[in-house]
Amino acid sequence: MRRSLTRKERIRAGRDIRRLFRTGRRVDAGGLKLLYTPNGSKINRVAFVIARGCGGAVRRNREKRITREAYRLLKERIPLGQDLLFLVSRFGSSYDERRDSMEQVLRRAGFHENAD
């Protein structure tokens, strides 16, 4: 499986993101929330949102880069057919902390088993 995110794997439409906020199930862990809902396709689609109060564009983009990279390494362990939205609300986490938080929310949602 490719580790990069293709265009098909990204949620780009505002209406899809609003639908996730409105109807998606939510799981929270360590300053990271996961909103998810089935999408009826054979791929997972994902979006990354940084909560207000993060700071300027440089800081917001760094948070998004860290979150995307953590997702890329975990995406092949997630069952297909979901729309996922990761909402970052705690800023300044290292890559390892973000990956651990992401594994925790995925486990709580029932999408991810321990890799150990």
C-alpha positions in Angstrom: 0.0 0.0 0.0 1.2 3.5 -0.8 2.2 5.6 2.1 1.5 8.9 0.4 -2.0 10.3 0.4 -3.6 10.3 -3.1 -6.3 12.8 -4.1 -8.9 10.1 -3.7 -7.9 9.5 -0.1 -8.4 13.1 0.9 -11.6 14.7 1.9 -11.6 18.0 0.1 -15.3 19.1 -0.1 -16.5 21.3 2.7 -19.9 19.5 2.7 -18.1 16.2 3.5 -16.3 17.8 6.4 -19.4 19.5 7.7 -21.2 16.1 7.5 -18.5 14.5 9.6 -18.8 17.3 12.2 -22.6 16.9 12.2 -23.1 13.2 12.1 -19.8 11.5 12.6 -19.0 9.4 15.7 -16.4 10.9 18.0 -13.5 9.5 19.9 -11.1 11.7 22.0 -7.6 11.0 23.4 -4.7 13.3 24.3 -5.7 16.5 22.5 -6.7 14.6 19.4 -10.3 13.8 18.3 -11.3 11.4 15.6 -14.6 11.9 13.8 -15.6 9.0 11.6 -18.4 7.6 9.5 -18.7 4.9 6.8 -18.3 6.2 3.3 -19.6 3.2 1.3 -16.4 2.9 -0.8 -13.4 0.7 -0.8 -11.0 3.4 0.3 -10.5 5.5 3.5 -10.8 9.2 3.1 -9.2 11.5 5.6 -9.1 15.2 6.6 -6.9 17.0 9.2 -8.2 20.0 11.1 -6.3 22.2 13.5 -8.5 23.8 16.2 -8.6 27.5 16.7 -6.1 29.1 18.9 -3.1 27.2 17.5 -1.3 30.4 16.4 -0.2 31.5 13.0 0.1 29.7 9.7 3.6 28.3 10.3 2.5 26.6 13.6 -0.8 25.4 12.2 1.0 23.9 9.1 3.5 22.2 11.4 0.8 20.6 13.4 -0.9 19.4 10.2 2.4 17.9 8.8 3.0 16.0 12.0 -0.5 14.6 12.0 -0.4 13.6 8.3 2.9 11.8 8.7 1.6 9.8 11.7 -1.5 8.9 9.7 0.6 7.7 6.7 2.4 5.2 8.9 -0.8 3.9 10.4 -3.2 4.0 7.5 -2.6 0.4 6.2 -3.8 -1.0 9.6 -7.2 0.8 9.4 -10.1 -1.2 7.8 -11.3 0.3 4.5 -14.5 2.2 3.9 -14.4 5.1 6.3 -14.3 8.9 6.2 -11.9 10.0 9.0 -11.3 13.5 10.4 -8.6 14.1 12.9 -9.1 17.3 14.9 -6.0 18.5 16.8 -6.8 20.6 19.9 -3.5 20.2 21.8 -0.6 21.9 20.2 3.2 21.4 20.4 3.1 17.6 20.6 6.1 15.8 19.2 5.7 13.3 16.3 5.9 10.3 18.7 3.3 11.9 21.0 1.0 12.6 18.1 1.4 9.0 16.7 0.6 7.6 20.2 -2.5 9.7 20.5 -3.6 8.7 17.0 -3.1 5.0 17.8 -5.2 5.5 20.9 -8.1 7.1 19.2 -8.1 4.5 16.4 -8.1 1.7 19.0 -11.0 3.4 20.9 -12.9 3.6 17.6 -12.2 -0.1 17.0 -10.1 0.5 13.8 -6.7 -0.4 15.1 -5.2 -3.2 17.0 -1.9 -3.2 18.9 0.9 -3.6 16.4 3.2 -5.2 19.0 
